Amino acid sequence: MTYDDDPFHHLVAAELVKGLPDAPGVLLDVATGTGIAALLAQGLRPRRTIGLDISAGMLALARAKDPQGTVEWVEAPAVPAPLPDGSVDVVLCSSAVHLIGPGLFPDWGRLLRPGGLAALSVPSDETFRHSVALVPKVPLPGTTAEAAALADGFADVRVLPFETDDGRRRAAFLVWASDFRL
C-alpha cells in the first residue's frame, strides 16, 4: 500500500499546492514518494521540478506516472538534500515532515533562495496513529500555533488546518513559510 491508495494524501497535496505561487523557478518536492505533490505542482508551470526520495521503489512508481519526464526524479536522502545552497525557489513536502526529522528545516533554509517558500503538511496529533515503524521524528502539532512553531527560522509563516471525514476523521496542518533567517 502506498500514499496513492489513500485519497487523504491526494487532498492534502492538492491543498498544499494551491497555496504555492504560479510559475516558480525551481521546485523541490522532498520525500516525494510516488510523486503526488510534484506532479500536481506541474499545473503551476515551474521551470524545473525535482522529486527527491530515498526509496527507489517509490521513485519507480513516480516515474511511471510521469511518462513525459516533466519531473527530475532523484534518489537521495532528504537531509542534506544533494543540491547547492540557494538553488531552490520552492521546497514542498507533503505528508512526510514528521518522518524525516527536525534537521529538515535548517536544510531547507540552506537550499532556498532569498524570498523562497517552504510548504509542508504535517498530521495533527489528534488523529494521527503511528505504528512502530512510523514513529514521528518531530512533535505532531495539535494547534495552529504548534504547527507554525515547526517552521522555526522562517519569519513569515501561514498555517491552515485541514480536515476530512470519509468515515475516518483525519486532520493535518498545512504550513507555508518564507523568509528563512538563521
C-alpha positions in Angstrom: 0.0 0.0 0.0 1.3 3.5 -0.9 0.1 7.1 -0.5 -1.5 6.7 -3.9 -4.0 4.3 -2.3 -5.2 6.8 0.3 -7.4 9.7 -1.0 -6.4 11.8 2.1 -2.9 12.3 0.8 -4.1 13.5 -2.6 -6.4 16.0 -0.9 -3.6 17.3 1.4 -1.2 17.6 -1.5 -3.7 19.4 -3.7 -4.5 22.0 -0.9 -0.8 22.5 -0.2 0.0 23.1 -3.9 -2.9 25.6 -4.1 -1.0 27.8 -1.7 2.1 28.0 -3.9 2.9 30.8 -6.3 2.4 30.4 -10.1 5.4 29.7 -12.2 8.1 29.1 -9.6 11.6 28.7 -10.8 13.0 25.6 -9.2 10.6 23.5 -7.1 11.9 20.7 -4.9 9.5 18.0 -3.6 11.2 16.4 -0.6 10.2 12.9 0.3 8.2 12.8 -3.0 7.2 9.2 -2.6 5.0 8.3 -5.6 5.2 11.9 -6.8 1.7 13.1 -5.9 2.6 16.6 -4.9 5.4 17.0 -7.5 3.0 16.1 -10.3 0.2 18.3 -9.0 2.7 21.2 -8.9 3.2 20.9 -12.7 0.0 22.8 -13.0 1.9 25.8 -11.7 4.3 25.6 -14.6 7.6 25.6 -12.7 10.8 26.0 -14.8 12.2 22.9 -13.1 10.8 20.3 -10.7 12.9 17.8 -8.7 11.2 15.0 -6.8 13.6 13.7 -4.1 13.1 10.4 -2.2 15.3 7.8 -0.5 13.2 4.9 -1.9 14.0 3.6 -5.3 10.7 1.7 -5.3 8.6 4.8 -4.6 10.5 6.7 -7.3 9.8 3.9 -9.8 6.1 4.4 -9.1 6.5 8.2 -9.6 8.4 7.8 -12.8 5.6 5.5 -14.2 3.1 8.3 -13.6 5.3 10.8 -15.4 5.9 9.4 -18.9 6.7 12.8 -20.3 9.6 13.2 -17.8 8.4 16.6 -16.5 10.0 15.9 -13.1 13.6 15.0 -12.4 13.4 12.1 -10.0 16.4 11.9 -7.7 17.1 9.0 -5.3 18.8 10.6 -2.2 18.2 11.3 1.5 16.1 14.3 2.4 18.8 15.7 4.7 21.0 17.0 3.5 19.4 17.4 0.1 22.0 17.0 -2.7 21.5 20.4 -4.1 23.6 23.6 -3.9 22.9 26.4 -1.4 20.4 28.9 -2.6 19.3 26.9 -5.6 15.6 26.4 -4.9 12.6 28.7 -5.1 10.0 26.4 -3.5 10.5 23.4 -1.2 7.5 21.2 -0.9 7.0 18.3 1.5 3.5 16.7 1.7 2.7 14.1 4.3 6.4 13.3 5.3 7.9 16.0 7.5 7.1 14.1 10.6 9.0 11.1 9.3 12.2 13.0 8.4 13.0 15.0 11.5 13.9 18.5 12.6 17.2 18.7 10.6 14.9 19.3 7.6 14.2 22.9 8.3 17.7 24.2 8.5 18.5 22.3 5.3 15.5 24.0 3.6 16.9 27.4 4.8 20.2 26.4 3.1 18.5 25.4 -0.1 16.1 28.3 -0.5 16.9 31.4 -2.5 16.2 34.7 -0.7 12.4 35.1 -0.7 12.0 31.3 -1.3 9.0 29.4 0.1 8.7 26.2 2.1 5.4 24.4 2.0 4.6 21.4 4.2 1.9 19.3 5.7 2.0 17.5 9.0 -0.6 15.3 10.6 -2.5 16.6 13.7 -1.6 14.9 16.9 -5.4 14.5 17.4 -5.9 12.0 14.6 -2.5 10.5 13.6 -1.9 7.0 14.7 1.6 5.9 14.3 3.0 2.4 14.1 6.2 1.0 15.5 7.8 1.5 12.0 6.5 5.1 11.6 7.2 6.9 14.8 7.1 10.7 14.3 10.5 12.4 14.4 9.1 15.8 15.1 6.4 16.7 17.6 3.0 16.5 16.0 1.1 19.7 16.4 -2.4 19.9 18.0 -2.9 23.6 17.3 -2.1 26.1 14.6 0.5 27.8 16.9 2.3 24.4 17.3 2.2 23.8 13.6 3.7 27.3 13.0 6.4 26.6 15.5 7.6 23.7 13.3 8.8 26.4 10.8 11.2 27.9 13.3 13.7 30.1 11.5 11.2 31.3 9.0 9.9 34.9 9.5 6.6 34.7 7.6 4.5 31.7 8.4 0.9 30.9 7.4 -0.9 27.8 8.8 -4.2 26.3 7.6 -5.9 23.5 9.5 -7.2 20.8 7.1 -9.7 18.0 8.0 -11.6 15.3 6.2 -14.0 12.7 7.3 -14.9 9.9 5.0 -15.8 7.6 7.8 -12.4 8.0 9.3 -11.8 11.5 10.6 -8.3 12.8 9.7 -6.6 16.1 10.3 -3.4 17.8 9.3 -1.9 21.3 9.3 -0.7 22.9 6.0 2.2 25.3 6.5 3.6 27.9 4.1 6.7 29.7 5.3 9.1 32.1 3.7 11.9 34.5 4.6 14.2 32.0 6.3 16.7 33.5 8.8 19.4 31.7 10.7 
